[in-house]
């Protein structure tokens, strides 16, 4: 019998090589190749879910309403979650949910199953917990839907057979790294197993018109574990994140073939599970101190939603030869750029001072519109003079000190008006064609550069 050849696969990106390599030529990761036995013959055909001779398949016109319009989606009843999903969970879709350990992925999924289980049959498959452990978790969260059934198994053959016999309308797999196909010659969680298990479940979802939600582990860097191909195979990728020492969690749409990307839903972790936060702007500003220097409010866009957030800055004398620069929730390099612009263009000296920037609530702001409020907060902290409580700032700052325009300014102003802000500093270029009289008692001030913005703060 001929010796079976080994194949080496990168555990980070899934690149295949006939020999072991110290560094992956695709993703650049060191010592990431491991040996696997390639699929051949029947095993390869089985993993693809196809055997026998290929036959032509029927085609349909793009103009045909195949699934009956709106009936193609299952709604959860949670308005925030449905909005991130694009209106609901699409039939036949394969969805990947990732997040740090202990962040609340299983809790969120059990609550989703509770909502679906009230009106349809749902199968929750766990490869990590026994039936008794699942019952304990469900009892703690008050999950007792009549249509929710659980299965504890890591054998994907058993899972697929159970799906075929029970005919659920929604399936949850927790997690894809614990599933294993016996026909694949590697351990659970390997690149080959993750790829082939996902491929098999993709076929089950499409052929049976069943939405399947997969839970994915993450690496220490926060990226989804397994081959990069996994994210390309699924229809939607959602990231569930948040700070462990904060009660708030955010569900972000990284990829969504049936809805907008970069949408977010905010949840609050409570004793009985997760509760959706319908008004995140009010939540993020609820504990803002009054009369304290270094605090400013910005309106950022998370997907299609404008959200108000508080940015804080603290500037103190440095006790070191090299002053400290620290940023939480904001890019450190961008902060250094803003400090340089303020020193060069506005005449404020930060070179011998420690500077700290913090975004309240565990948010990470990567939008250029955050430049102006952070610059104002830094100067406010330097001079120890508070910014007026009813003021909001929006704008990108260039290296010349100019304040550049931002997108969807009207939506941002409406959100500020709804929460009672009375003054809004915006780029002057964004005011072209904007009817400021429509916004009632909120005063909109256009500024051309950061110096003009600082002068408009009445002595700050």
SEVOLO-365460 format. One line per 4 residues: number of its first residue (from 0); for each residue z, y negated, x negated of C-alpha. Coordinates in steps of 0.25 Angstrom, whole numbers, plus 5000, padded with zeros to 4 digits. Example, Ala and Ser with C-alpha at 12.3 -4.5 7.8 and 13.67 -1.06 7.14 Angstrom:
2
0 = 5031/5018/4951 ~ 5029/5004/4945
This chain:
460
0 = 5000/5000/5000 ~ 4996/4987/4994 ~ 5007/4977/4991 ~ 5008/4966/5001
4 = 5006/4952/4995 ~ 5016/4941/4996 ~ 5014/4927/5000 ~ 5022/4915/4996
8 = 5025/4904/5006 ~ 5031/4891/5005 ~ 5044/4890/5013 ~ 5042/4875/5015
12 = 5027/4873/5019 ~ 5022/4887/5021 ~ 5012/4887/5010 ~ 5007/4901/5006
16 = 5004/4905/4992 ~ 5000/4919/4986 ~ 5010/4917/4974 ~ 5024/4910/4973
20 = 5024/4895/4969 ~ 5035/4887/4964 ~ 5031/4874/4972 ~ 5023/4874/4985
24 = 5010/4867/4983 ~ 5010/4862/4997 ~ 5024/4856/5000 ~ 5029/4855/4986
28 = 5042/4863/4988 ~ 5047/4871/4977 ~ 5051/4886/4977 ~ 5047/4887/4992
32 = 5038/4899/4991 ~ 5043/4913/4996 ~ 5036/4926/4997 ~ 5031/4932/5011
36 = 5023/4944/5015 ~ 5010/4939/5022 ~ 5007/4944/5036 ~ 4995/4954/5036
40 = 4988/4961/5047 ~ 4996/4964/5060 ~ 5008/4956/5056 ~ 4999/4943/5054
44 = 4992/4946/5067 ~ 5006/4948/5074 ~ 5012/4935/5069 ~ 5000/4927/5074
48 = 5002/4934/5088 ~ 4987/4939/5088 ~ 4982/4953/5086 ~ 4968/4960/5089
52 = 4955/4953/5090 ~ 4953/4938/5093 ~ 4947/4935/5106 ~ 4942/4922/5112
56 = 4952/4913/5120 ~ 4949/4904/5132 ~ 4948/4889/5129 ~ 4951/4878/5139
60 = 4946/4864/5140 ~ 4955/4852/5135 ~ 4953/4846/5148 ~ 4960/4857/5156
64 = 4974/4855/5160 ~ 4979/4869/5155 ~ 4994/4868/5157 ~ 4995/4859/5169
68 = 4998/4845/5163 ~ 5013/4842/5163 ~ 5017/4856/5165 ~ 5014/4859/5151
72 = 5028/4854/5147 ~ 5042/4858/5149 ~ 5052/4847/5150 ~ 5066/4848/5146
76 = 5073/4838/5155 ~ 5078/4830/5142 ~ 5069/4817/5142 ~ 5071/4815/5127
80 = 5067/4829/5123 ~ 5055/4829/5133 ~ 5050/4816/5127 ~ 5051/4821/5113
84 = 5044/4834/5117 ~ 5033/4825/5123 ~ 5036/4828/5138 ~ 5042/4842/5137
88 = 5040/4855/5130 ~ 5025/4859/5130 ~ 5022/4874/5135 ~ 5017/4882/5124
92 = 5022/4873/5113 ~ 5029/4877/5100 ~ 5040/4867/5096 ~ 5048/4866/5083
96 = 5062/4860/5083 ~ 5068/4857/5070 ~ 5082/4851/5065 ~ 5093/4852/5056
100 = 5103/4864/5058 ~ 5114/4860/5068 ~ 5107/4848/5073 ~ 5106/4854/5087
104 = 5092/4861/5088 ~ 5097/4873/5096 ~ 5106/4864/5105 ~ 5094/4856/5108
108 = 5085/4868/5111 ~ 5096/4875/5120 ~ 5097/4862/5128 ~ 5082/4862/5129
112 = 5082/4877/5134 ~ 5093/4873/5144 ~ 5084/4863/5150 ~ 5072/4872/5150
116 = 5080/4884/5155 ~ 5083/4877/5168 ~ 5069/4879/5173 ~ 5062/4889/5164
120 = 5065/4901/5155 ~ 5068/4898/5140 ~ 5070/4907/5129 ~ 5079/4903/5117
124 = 5077/4911/5105 ~ 5087/4910/5093 ~ 5086/4917/5080 ~ 5099/4911/5075
128 = 5109/4913/5086 ~ 5114/4925/5094 ~ 5114/4925/5109 ~ 5129/4923/5109
132 = 5128/4911/5100 ~ 5116/4905/5109 ~ 5125/4907/5121 ~ 5137/4900/5115
136 = 5128/4888/5111 ~ 5121/4887/5125 ~ 5135/4888/5132 ~ 5140/4876/5123
140 = 5128/4868/5127 ~ 5128/4872/5141 ~ 5115/4879/5141 ~ 5114/4889/5152
144 = 5100/4888/5158 ~ 5096/4900/5166 ~ 5082/4900/5160 ~ 5087/4900/5145
148 = 5087/4914/5138 ~ 5091/4916/5123 ~ 5086/4926/5113 ~ 5092/4928/5099
152 = 5081/4934/5090 ~ 5074/4931/5077 ~ 5063/4941/5079 ~ 5051/4933/5084
156 = 5044/4946/5089 ~ 5056/4948/5099 ~ 5056/4933/5102 ~ 5041/4933/5106
160 = 5043/4946/5114 ~ 5055/4940/5122 ~ 5046/4928/5125 ~ 5036/4937/5130
164 = 5045/4944/5139 ~ 5054/4933/5144 ~ 5043/4923/5146 ~ 5051/4910/5143
168 = 5045/4896/5146 ~ 5052/4890/5133 ~ 5056/4897/5120 ~ 5065/4891/5109
172 = 5066/4898/5095 ~ 5078/4895/5087 ~ 5073/4895/5076 ~ 5060/4898/5071
176 = 5066/4901/5057 ~ 5074/4913/5063 ~ 5062/4920/5069 ~ 5055/4931/5062
180 = 5043/4939/5064 ~ 5044/4954/5058 ~ 5029/4954/5055 ~ 5031/4942/5045
184 = 5037/4947/5032 ~ 5047/4937/5029 ~ 5061/4932/5034 ~ 5064/4923/5045
188 = 5062/4908/5042 ~ 5052/4911/5031 ~ 5039/4903/5032 ~ 5031/4915/5036
192 = 5041/4918/5047 ~ 5042/4904/5053 ~ 5027/4902/5053 ~ 5023/4916/5059
196 = 5035/4915/5069 ~ 5030/4901/5073 ~ 5016/4906/5074 ~ 5020/4917/5084
200 = 5029/4908/5092 ~ 5017/4898/5093 ~ 5008/4909/5099 ~ 5019/4913/5109
204 = 5021/4898/5114 ~ 5006/4896/5115 ~ 5002/4909/5122 ~ 5014/4909/5132
208 = 5014/4894/5134 ~ 5029/4894/5130 ~ 5035/4882/5123 ~ 5043/4887/5111
212 = 5053/4879/5103 ~ 5056/4883/5089 ~ 5068/4878/5081 ~ 5065/4875/5066
216 = 5075/4874/5054 ~ 5074/4863/5045 ~ 5075/4862/5030 ~ 5086/4854/5022
220 = 5076/4842/5022 ~ 5075/4842/5037 ~ 5061/4848/5038 ~ 5057/4860/5047
224 = 5059/4873/5039 ~ 5047/4882/5038 ~ 5033/4880/5035 ~ 5026/4867/5038
228 = 5016/4875/5046 ~ 5027/4877/5057 ~ 5027/4862/5061 ~ 5012/4863/5063
232 = 5012/4876/5071 ~ 5022/4871/5082 ~ 5018/4860/5093 ~ 5030/4851/5091
236 = 5041/4849/5080 ~ 5054/4842/5084 ~ 5065/4838/5074 ~ 5079/4838/5079
240 = 5088/4829/5070 ~ 5100/4821/5069 ~ 5112/4818/5060 ~ 5123/4829/5061
244 = 5133/4818/5062 ~ 5126/4811/5073 ~ 5126/4816/5088 ~ 5112/4812/5090
248 = 5100/4821/5087 ~ 5085/4817/5088 ~ 5073/4826/5092 ~ 5060/4821/5085
252 = 5046/4826/5088 ~ 5040/4828/5074 ~ 5027/4835/5080 ~ 5023/4836/5095
256 = 5009/4840/5099 ~ 5013/4837/5114 ~ 5021/4824/5112 ~ 5023/4812/5103
260 = 5029/4814/5089 ~ 5041/4807/5083 ~ 5048/4806/5097 ~ 5063/4808/5097
264 = 5074/4812/5107 ~ 5088/4809/5104 ~ 5100/4818/5107 ~ 5115/4817/5106
268 = 5123/4830/5102 ~ 5134/4832/5111 ~ 5144/4843/5113 ~ 5135/4849/5124
272 = 5122/4848/5116 ~ 5112/4837/5115 ~ 5110/4826/5124 ~ 5098/4817/5125
276 = 5099/4802/5121 ~ 5090/4795/5131 ~ 5092/4781/5124 ~ 5093/4783/5109
280 = 5092/4768/5106 ~ 5105/4765/5114 ~ 5112/4776/5107 ~ 5108/4772/5093
284 = 5113/4758/5095 ~ 5126/4761/5103 ~ 5135/4760/5091 ~ 5129/4748/5084
288 = 5139/4739/5079 ~ 5139/4724/5083 ~ 5140/4713/5073 ~ 5138/4722/5060
292 = 5128/4718/5050 ~ 5117/4727/5045 ~ 5113/4733/5059 ~ 5100/4731/5066
296 = 5092/4738/5077 ~ 5078/4744/5076 ~ 5069/4750/5086 ~ 5062/4763/5080
300 = 5051/4772/5087 ~ 5055/4786/5088 ~ 5042/4792/5093 ~ 5039/4784/5106
304 = 5053/4780/5108 ~ 5059/4767/5102 ~ 5073/4768/5098 ~ 5083/4757/5093
308 = 5091/4761/5081 ~ 5102/4753/5072 ~ 5100/4752/5058 ~ 5111/4748/5049
312 = 5111/4742/5035 ~ 5123/4740/5025 ~ 5122/4732/5012 ~ 5133/4731/5002
316 = 5136/4728/4987 ~ 5132/4739/4978 ~ 5142/4745/4969 ~ 5131/4752/4961
320 = 5120/4748/4951 ~ 5110/4753/4961 ~ 5112/4749/4975 ~ 5113/4760/4986
324 = 5102/4761/4996 ~ 5105/4771/5008 ~ 5098/4773/5021 ~ 5101/4782/5032
328 = 5091/4784/5043 ~ 5081/4775/5036 ~ 5071/4778/5024 ~ 5078/4774/5011
332 = 5065/4769/5004 ~ 5062/4760/5016 ~ 5076/4754/5015 ~ 5074/4751/5000
336 = 5060/4744/5004 ~ 5067/4735/5014 ~ 5078/4731/5004 ~ 5067/4727/4994
340 = 5059/4719/5005 ~ 5072/4712/5009 ~ 5075/4708/4995 ~ 5061/4704/4991
344 = 5056/4697/5004 ~ 5069/4693/5010 ~ 5078/4689/4998 ~ 5090/4699/5001
348 = 5095/4706/4989 ~ 5099/4720/4991 ~ 5097/4725/4976 ~ 5112/4725/4973
352 = 5117/4730/4987 ~ 5118/4744/4993 ~ 5110/4745/5006 ~ 5112/4755/5017
356 = 5104/4758/5030 ~ 5108/4767/5041 ~ 5101/4770/5054 ~ 5111/4773/5065
360 = 5110/4786/5073 ~ 5104/4795/5063 ~ 5090/4790/5065 ~ 5080/4789/5054
364 = 5071/4777/5055 ~ 5058/4778/5048 ~ 5050/4768/5056 ~ 5045/4755/5048
368 = 5050/4747/5060 ~ 5065/4749/5055 ~ 5062/4740/5043 ~ 5066/4727/5049
372 = 5079/4731/5055 ~ 5083/4738/5043 ~ 5080/4726/5034 ~ 5088/4717/5044
376 = 5100/4726/5044 ~ 5100/4726/5028 ~ 5100/4711/5028 ~ 5110/4710/5039
380 = 5119/4720/5030 ~ 5117/4712/5018 ~ 5121/4699/5024 ~ 5131/4705/5033
384 = 5126/4698/5046 ~ 5123/4706/5058 ~ 5110/4707/5065 ~ 5111/4702/5080
388 = 5114/4714/5089 ~ 5102/4712/5099 ~ 5092/4712/5088 ~ 5081/4723/5085
392 = 5072/4723/5073 ~ 5059/4730/5071 ~ 5049/4730/5060 ~ 5043/4735/5047
396 = 5045/4728/5034 ~ 5034/4727/5024 ~ 5036/4725/5009 ~ 5032/4710/5011
400 = 5044/4708/5020 ~ 5035/4708/5032 ~ 5039/4714/5046 ~ 5027/4723/5050
404 = 5024/4727/5065 ~ 5029/4740/5071 ~ 5023/4749/5082 ~ 5027/4749/5097
408 = 5036/4736/5096 ~ 5036/4735/5111 ~ 5043/4748/5113 ~ 5053/4744/5103
412 = 5056/4731/5109 ~ 5058/4737/5123 ~ 5068/4747/5118 ~ 5076/4735/5111
416 = 5075/4727/5124 ~ 5080/4739/5132 ~ 5093/4740/5123 ~ 5096/4725/5125
420 = 5091/4719/5111 ~ 5088/4704/5112 ~ 5080/4702/5099 ~ 5069/4710/5092
424 = 5064/4707/5078 ~ 5049/4713/5077 ~ 5037/4711/5068 ~ 5029/4699/5072
428 = 5016/4707/5070 ~ 5021/4716/5082 ~ 5023/4704/5091 ~ 5008/4702/5093
432 = 5004/4705/5107 ~ 5018/4708/5111 ~ 5023/4700/5123 ~ 5038/4698/5120
436 = 5041/4692/5133 ~ 5041/4706/5139 ~ 5054/4710/5133 ~ 5063/4700/5140
440 = 5076/4696/5133 ~ 5072/4702/5119 ~ 5068/4692/5109 ~ 5057/4698/5100
444 = 5056/4691/5086 ~ 5044/4693/5077 ~ 5046/4693/5062 ~ 5036/4693/5051
448 = 5044/4697/5039 ~ 5058/4701/5036 ~ 5063/4687/5032 ~ 5059/4682/5046
452 = 5066/4694/5052 ~ 5079/4690/5044 ~ 5078/4676/5048 ~ 5077/4679/5063
456 = 5091/4686/5062 ~ 5098/4672/5063 ~ 5106/4673/5050 ~ 5106/4687/5047
